[in-house]
Amino acid sequence: MAIGKRIRFFRNRKGMTQKQLGEILGFLGKTSDVRMAQYETEARTPKHDLVKEMANIFDVSTHALTVPDIDTYIGLMHTLFALEDMYGLKIGEIDGEICLRLDKSDYSTYSSMFDMFHAWQEQAAKLEQGEITKEEYDQWRYKYPELDTSKHWAKVPSQAVSDMLIEEFQKIEKEEKKTSKKKKQK
């Protein structure tokens, strides 16, 4: 979906007019609704800082506003083709139904995508079972990965921290070897 339609979607979801949103963003007078109309019709494209401001107002991730162009079936198809190229998404058929699946041949991509898809599936199941509301489900999706509690994401130490830890472990290993050598000599 193009950014203009996403802006309109989230603005309407918040129950705001173009003028109200424009004024909150700092556009004054008549320019507020005109500017927002230009963004929503894509006569103008908002700069990254403005997209961040809108995402904060809508309480969503900037990624929720900047998804690929899926306004048309052709645009959607090309988005799916790009996902096939970049992430190994595959199309198939199971019991007469068309299904999308992850390709296991690139295990690194597969495992990362599997974890993310699994977290999404868990939230969808909770919604279906009435454990969460549609609002909670939408909030999880539109702020993803911020609200993801599946524990699939782990913080990786910086390269500097990693290098320091390796260096310290190597020192400890050397000391242990020295100690072991001394014990054998006695």
C-alpha positions, -999 to +999 in steps of 0.1 A: +000+000+000+014+034-009+023+057+019-006+081+011-032+054+017-014+043+049-015+079+062-052+081+054-059+047+070-042+056+103-056+091+104-091+077+100-083+050+126-075+078+150-107+097+140-088+128+129-094+151+100-067+162+076-068+196+091-064+183+127-034+161+117-018+189+097-021+213+127-006+188+151+023+184+126+028+222+127+012+233+094-008+265+099-042+276+088-054+266+054-021+248+046-027+221+072-055+202+053-040+210+019-006+196+029-022+165+043-043+160+012-012+163-009+005+135+011-026+113+010-029+117-027+008+113-031+012+146-049+040+151-023+060+126-003+067+133+034+103+134+045+115+108+069+113+131+099+077+139+092+069+102+087+084+096+122+062+124+137+031+109+120+040+074+133+043+089+168+009+106+165-007+074+152+012+053+178+026+029+152+060+019+138+073+040+109+074+006+090+035+005+092+034+037+072+061+029+046+050-006+034+055-013-003+029-003-029+002-029-027-027-007-038-033-028-069-033-065-075-003-060-099+016-041-072+008-068-047+021-095-071+054-076-076+057-072-038+053-110-035+078-116-063+103-094-044+096-114-012+104-145-031+137-131-044+148-116-011+134-140+016+127-172-002+089-170+000+075-198-021+041-205-035+025-239-035-007-258-032-020-278-003-054-296-004-064-275-034-056-242-017-029-218-027-004-213+001+027-193+008+056-210+026+092-203+036+120-220+017+141-241+041+172-242+018+185-209+033+183-219+069+194-185+083+166-167+065+142-195+071+147-196+109+145-158+113+114-156+092+099-187+109+102-171+143+086-139+132+058-157+113+053-179+144+050-149+167+024-134+142+005-167+141+004-169+179-012-134+181-037-143+153-046-174+173-051-154+205-075-131+186-094-160+171-097-176+206-109-143+221-078-140+244-071-105+229-092-079+213-090-068+176-075-035+190-048-053+209-040-075+178-038-044+156-016-026+181+007-056+181+009-056+143+013-019+138+040-015+164+058-047+155+084-057+167+082-034+197+053-053+214+065-087+204+069-107+236+076-141+219+113-138+230+124-147+194+145-115+193+177-115+212+201-086+216+235-093+202+265-077+218+284-051+198+315-062+179+337-044+205+321-062+234+323-095+215+360-089+208+367-080+244+350-112+257+370-134+233+402-117+244+394-123+281+385-159+275+417-164+256+437-149+286+419-173+310+426-202+287+463-193+286+464-190+324+448-224+328+473-240+304+502-224+324+488-237+357+482-271+342+518-272+329+532-262+363+513-289+380+526-315+356+562-304+362+559-308+399 
